[in-house]
Amino acid sequence: MALKNDLRSMIYQTEKLTQQVRFASAPKPQNDWPTLLGISFPKSGTHLLDQILLGFSNVAPFAKRVHSFYAEYEGESGLKRRPEQALAWLDALRANGGRDVASAHLFARPEAVARVCSPAFVPYFIFRDPRDVVVSHVFYVTDMEARHVHHDYYQSLPDFNTRLTVSILGRPDAGIEFSNIADRFAPYLGWIDHDEVLKIHFEDLIHDRAATLTQIMDHLLTRAPLRATRQLILDSLETSINPKKSPTFRSGKTGEWKKHFTDEHKKIFKDVAGDLLVKLEYEKDGAW
């Protein structure tokens, strides 16, 4: 495993050097090239955002593959990582000299925010209607990821409705942390309060992609002016999207929760989520 990791690192650094040579004549930004950081709430378009950010590699000396991925919980064990591990991961990215594209399910702790909202990073935060998130979570845990810590439990449940209830309410007695949907989202909410972080609704990439890609482009251009034309940059971002390579991008549809939520699911969700949907601009009030 160590040999394989060393080989991957060597290949990555070689590719990174090739990109630097390719764009050697490109003027450096004032604070040198940053790291493009895609932050996402789970089941909200993580892979889609990764693909888009990698599209910048066609017009600037950014990496052609994701440098690394960080998650606050270990996928197979469900164990929660220590805050220091997230900070160490961010510090390692800063020490790598920029030009990387990195991806994370990263909590908006003050120490992490201070690092991310700095010249070393150009951060993006993508999220999705939490009602669609819990539906997607059921499909993912039950059918797509047999190694997931909750897979066997979800398989043991009698039907989809029961699984959806668990995805909304969490498993408070499971012995590992899996709280209700509002409490799961709460540690990420801080990202929407910082202008340095571009807020992206997953739904906008489906229904208003051109405008959203323009926002993603302009968010970088304010920090790192590129020689390429705006149209060439946008074309690079658009052509980098490949839903077939995203294991959680099941259908590219939005509002799927309407097909699966019963009246009871709506009541349960409203009870635990409070004003979450209003904060995220999915509803104007609780009358949905």
PLY file of the C-alpha trace (Angstrom):
ply
format ascii 1.0
element vertex 288
property float x
property float y
property float z
element edge 287
property int vertex1
property int vertex2
end_header
0.00 0.00 0.00
2.83 2.39 0.89
4.53 1.66 -2.43
1.29 2.27 -4.31
0.78 5.59 -2.51
4.36 6.62 -3.26
3.83 5.80 -6.93
0.60 7.79 -7.06
2.32 10.74 -5.44
5.16 10.57 -7.92
2.76 10.46 -10.87
0.77 13.35 -9.44
3.83 15.53 -8.90
5.04 14.73 -12.43
1.69 15.76 -13.88
1.72 18.89 -11.75
5.19 19.82 -13.02
4.03 19.21 -16.59
1.17 21.65 -16.05
3.56 24.26 -14.67
5.77 23.92 -17.75
2.76 24.07 -20.04
1.61 27.37 -18.50
5.05 28.74 -17.62
4.39 31.97 -19.50
1.11 32.65 -17.68
1.44 35.58 -15.26
1.19 34.51 -11.63
-1.53 35.95 -9.42
-0.46 38.45 -6.79
-0.35 35.79 -4.07
0.79 32.98 -6.39
-1.50 30.22 -7.60
-4.05 29.08 -5.00
-5.57 25.68 -4.33
-9.10 25.19 -5.66
-11.10 23.70 -2.79
-14.49 22.13 -3.37
-16.37 21.81 -0.07
-19.59 19.82 -0.14
-22.30 18.48 2.09
-22.52 14.71 1.50
-24.83 13.60 -1.33
-24.89 17.12 -2.77
-22.88 16.93 -5.98
-19.35 16.42 -4.69
-18.12 14.65 -7.81
-19.87 17.11 -10.10
-18.08 20.04 -8.48
-14.77 18.15 -8.61
-15.17 17.66 -12.36
-15.96 21.33 -12.93
-12.98 22.57 -10.94
-10.68 20.19 -12.79
-11.86 21.88 -15.98
-9.65 24.85 -15.05
-6.64 22.65 -15.82
-7.27 23.24 -19.53
-6.68 26.98 -19.22
-4.38 27.38 -16.19
-1.65 25.42 -14.35
-4.05 23.59 -12.06
-3.85 19.86 -11.47
-5.67 17.51 -13.85
-6.87 15.25 -11.05
-8.07 15.78 -7.47
-5.10 15.96 -5.12
-6.93 14.45 -2.14
-10.31 14.09 -0.47
-11.06 14.72 3.20
-14.19 13.70 5.10
-15.11 14.43 8.70
-16.20 10.80 9.13
-14.47 7.62 8.03
-16.70 5.95 5.47
-16.45 2.32 6.54
-16.26 2.77 10.31
-18.32 5.93 10.67
-15.84 7.24 13.21
-15.56 11.00 13.51
-12.13 12.44 12.80
-10.51 14.92 15.18
-10.58 18.64 14.29
-6.78 18.65 14.21
-6.83 16.18 11.32
-8.80 18.59 9.14
-6.40 21.42 9.96
-3.39 19.21 9.22
-4.92 18.31 5.84
-5.48 21.99 4.98
-1.95 22.90 6.11
-0.51 20.14 3.93
-2.37 21.56 0.95
-0.98 25.03 1.65
2.51 23.59 1.92
2.15 21.86 -1.45
2.50 25.15 -3.30
-0.96 25.72 -4.73
-2.32 24.73 -8.16
-4.02 21.69 -6.61
-7.70 20.82 -6.78
-8.92 19.32 -3.51
-12.29 18.09 -2.28
-13.79 17.80 1.20
-16.77 17.24 3.42
-15.37 19.89 5.75
-17.00 21.45 8.80
-16.90 25.24 9.07
-14.99 25.34 12.34
-13.40 28.76 13.05
-9.87 27.42 12.61
-10.75 25.77 9.30
-12.56 28.89 8.08
-9.51 31.03 8.89
-7.31 28.79 6.75
-9.75 28.39 3.86
-10.71 32.08 3.65
-7.13 33.07 2.89
-5.03 33.72 -0.23
-3.97 30.07 -0.24
-7.41 28.85 -1.35
-10.24 29.64 -3.72
-13.10 27.84 -1.96
-16.49 26.69 -3.24
-19.32 25.20 -1.17
-21.96 23.07 -2.87
-25.11 21.84 -1.18
-28.47 20.43 -2.13
-32.06 20.50 -0.94
-31.79 18.45 2.29
-35.01 16.65 1.37
-33.32 15.32 -1.76
-30.21 14.59 0.30
-32.03 12.16 2.60
-33.62 10.40 -0.40
-30.23 10.11 -2.12
-28.73 8.85 1.13
-31.17 5.95 1.23
-30.32 4.83 -2.30
-26.59 5.25 -1.72
-26.35 3.39 1.59
-28.80 0.63 0.66
-27.89 -0.10 -2.96
-24.60 1.52 -3.94
-22.06 1.28 -1.11
-21.91 -2.13 0.53
-18.96 -1.05 2.69
-20.87 1.84 4.26
-21.14 1.57 8.02
-24.97 1.70 7.85
-25.40 -0.59 4.83
-26.32 -3.77 6.70
-28.75 -1.92 8.93
-30.51 -0.26 5.99
-30.68 -3.63 4.23
-32.37 -5.09 7.29
-35.18 -2.50 7.27
-38.47 -3.63 5.69
-38.99 -0.92 3.07
-37.96 2.41 1.57
-40.27 4.45 3.79
-38.66 3.09 6.93
-35.18 3.78 5.58
-36.15 7.32 4.64
-37.38 7.95 8.18
-33.99 6.82 9.50
-32.17 9.09 7.05
-34.21 12.03 8.35
-34.00 11.24 12.05
-30.59 9.58 12.17
-29.64 6.71 14.47
-29.12 8.20 17.95
-28.68 4.76 19.54
-26.33 3.29 16.93
-23.14 3.72 18.94
-21.61 5.90 16.21
-22.58 9.46 15.39
-25.39 9.73 12.85
-27.72 12.53 13.89
-30.82 13.99 12.26
-30.56 15.90 8.99
-30.57 19.36 10.60
-27.81 18.45 13.05
-25.83 16.85 10.24
-26.01 20.07 8.23
-25.37 22.45 11.12
-21.54 22.19 11.11
-21.49 23.23 7.42
-23.75 26.27 7.70
-20.88 28.62 8.50
-19.57 28.37 4.93
-22.55 30.31 3.58
-21.65 33.34 5.72
-18.29 34.13 4.09
-17.88 36.06 0.84
-14.59 34.27 0.18
-16.59 31.06 -0.34
-18.81 30.76 -3.41
-22.17 29.27 -2.42
-23.51 26.83 -5.04
-26.95 25.24 -5.03
-26.66 21.83 -6.72
-29.99 22.54 -8.39
-28.58 25.59 -10.18
-26.02 23.38 -11.92
-28.93 21.34 -13.28
-31.42 24.08 -14.19
-29.23 27.14 -14.78
-25.84 25.68 -15.57
-24.52 28.46 -17.79
-25.06 31.15 -15.17
-23.68 28.93 -12.39
-20.55 28.04 -14.34
-20.06 31.76 -14.97
-20.18 32.37 -11.22
-17.66 29.58 -10.65
-15.37 31.08 -13.28
-15.67 34.64 -11.96
-14.97 33.49 -8.41
-11.53 32.34 -9.57
-10.92 35.28 -11.90
-11.23 37.75 -9.03
-8.16 36.07 -7.51
-6.27 34.71 -10.49
-6.76 36.50 -13.86
-6.36 34.04 -16.74
-5.22 34.72 -20.30
-7.86 32.50 -21.86
-11.05 34.07 -23.13
-14.12 33.83 -20.96
-15.80 31.59 -23.53
-12.85 29.21 -23.63
-12.86 28.97 -19.83
-16.59 28.29 -19.76
-16.28 25.68 -22.48
-13.52 23.97 -20.46
-15.72 23.81 -17.38
-18.73 22.58 -19.32
-16.91 19.82 -21.20
-15.32 18.55 -17.99
-18.72 17.43 -16.67
-19.34 13.70 -16.98
-22.26 12.49 -14.81
-21.48 8.85 -15.67
-18.29 9.12 -13.63
-20.13 10.35 -10.56
-21.33 7.38 -8.45
-23.84 9.52 -6.52
-25.21 11.43 -9.53
-28.10 9.01 -10.08
-30.40 10.94 -12.37
-29.45 14.60 -12.55
-32.96 15.42 -11.37
-34.08 17.70 -8.58
-37.16 17.69 -6.37
-37.19 13.89 -6.29
-38.21 14.04 -2.63
-41.76 14.86 -3.77
-42.06 11.32 -5.14
-40.92 9.68 -1.92
-42.05 11.83 1.01
-45.30 10.77 2.62
-47.24 13.19 4.81
-45.57 11.54 7.79
-42.10 12.12 6.32
-42.98 15.78 5.80
-44.06 16.11 9.42
-40.95 14.37 10.74
-38.69 16.48 8.55
-40.32 19.75 9.61
-40.08 18.76 13.26
-36.33 18.16 13.16
-35.22 20.62 10.46
-36.78 23.79 11.79
-35.89 26.71 9.50
-33.06 24.89 7.69
-34.81 25.05 4.31
-35.38 28.78 4.72
-31.74 29.40 5.63
-30.65 27.52 2.52
-33.18 29.41 0.36
-35.23 26.38 -0.63
-38.43 27.59 1.01
-39.77 30.94 2.20
-41.48 29.43 5.23
-42.64 26.13 6.67
-45.78 25.86 4.58
-44.56 23.35 2.02
0 1
1 2
2 3
3 4
4 5
5 6
6 7
7 8
8 9
9 10
10 11
11 12
12 13
13 14
14 15
15 16
16 17
17 18
18 19
19 20
20 21
21 22
22 23
23 24
24 25
25 26
26 27
27 28
28 29
29 30
30 31
31 32
32 33
33 34
34 35
35 36
36 37
37 38
38 39
39 40
40 41
41 42
42 43
43 44
44 45
45 46
46 47
47 48
48 49
49 50
50 51
51 52
52 53
53 54
54 55
55 56
56 57
57 58
58 59
59 60
60 61
61 62
62 63
63 64
64 65
65 66
66 67
67 68
68 69
69 70
70 71
71 72
72 73
73 74
74 75
75 76
76 77
77 78
78 79
79 80
80 81
81 82
82 83
83 84
84 85
85 86
86 87
87 88
88 89
89 90
90 91
91 92
92 93
93 94
94 95
95 96
96 97
97 98
98 99
99 100
100 101
101 102
102 103
103 104
104 105
105 106
106 107
107 108
108 109
109 110
110 111
111 112
112 113
113 114
114 115
115 116
116 117
117 118
118 119
119 120
120 121
121 122
122 123
123 124
124 125
125 126
126 127
127 128
128 129
129 130
130 131
131 132
132 133
133 134
134 135
135 136
136 137
137 138
138 139
139 140
140 141
141 142
142 143
143 144
144 145
145 146
146 147
147 148
148 149
149 150
150 151
151 152
152 153
153 154
154 155
155 156
156 157
157 158
158 159
159 160
160 161
161 162
162 163
163 164
164 165
165 166
166 167
167 168
168 169
169 170
170 171
171 172
172 173
173 174
174 175
175 176
176 177
177 178
178 179
179 180
180 181
181 182
182 183
183 184
184 185
185 186
186 187
187 188
188 189
189 190
190 191
191 192
192 193
193 194
194 195
195 196
196 197
197 198
198 199
199 200
200 201
201 202
202 203
203 204
204 205
205 206
206 207
207 208
208 209
209 210
210 211
211 212
212 213
213 214
214 215
215 216
216 217
217 218
218 219
219 220
220 221
221 222
222 223
223 224
224 225
225 226
226 227
227 228
228 229
229 230
230 231
231 232
232 233
233 234
234 235
235 236
236 237
237 238
238 239
239 240
240 241
241 242
242 243
243 244
244 245
245 246
246 247
247 248
248 249
249 250
250 251
251 252
252 253
253 254
254 255
255 256
256 257
257 258
258 259
259 260
260 261
261 262
262 263
263 264
264 265
265 266
266 267
267 268
268 269
269 270
270 271
271 272
272 273
273 274
274 275
275 276
276 277
277 278
278 279
279 280
280 281
281 282
282 283
283 284
284 285
285 286
286 287
